[in-house]
C-alpha cells in the first residue's frame, strides 16, 4: 500500500473516532490538556503502526491505543510526582462554571455525576466510559481493554453500583 492509500484509509477508518478518543482520554486523565497530549501521542502511534491495523473496527483499535498511551503516561506521571512532590496533596475537584439560573440545577446534577465517575477507581471508570459514553459493546470493550467479557460485565456492574452509592451519598449530603 502506498502512502496516499495509507493516508486515505487512516483518514476514513481512524480519524472519525477522534472525538471518542479524546472523550476516553479526558475521563481517564481528568484533565483537558493531558487528554489532548494523550490523544496526539495516540494518533501518532496509530499512524506509525497503521500497517498492523486489521481493518476490522477502527474505533476499538484507536481506543485501545488511547488506553495504552494513557497508562504509559500515567505510570510516568506517578514516578515524576513521587520524585518532585512527596508530601503535597493535589486538588482534583473540578471548578464549577457560572451558569444562568435556569441551567444551574441541570449543571449541578451533571457535575455530581461527573465527580462521581471521576472518583471511581480507574479500572471501573474506563469500563463505564467505554460502555455508557462511547456505547461500545461488551465484546468491543473486552477487545479495547484486553480482558475477558465476563470481567467487563463484572467491572461494569460493580462500577455502576459504586457510582450509585457515591451519588446517593451526595444526595444525602454525606460527601
Secondary structure, 3 states (H helix, E strand, C coil): CCHHHHHHHHHHHCHHHHHHHHHHHHHHHCCHHHHHHHHHHHHHHHHHCHHHCCCCCHHHHHHHHHHHHHHHHHHHHHHHHHHHCCCCCCCCCCCCCCCCHHHHHHHHHHHHHHHHHHHCCHHHHHHHHHHHHCCCCHHHHHHHHCCCHHHHHHHHHHHHHHHHHHHHHHHCCCC
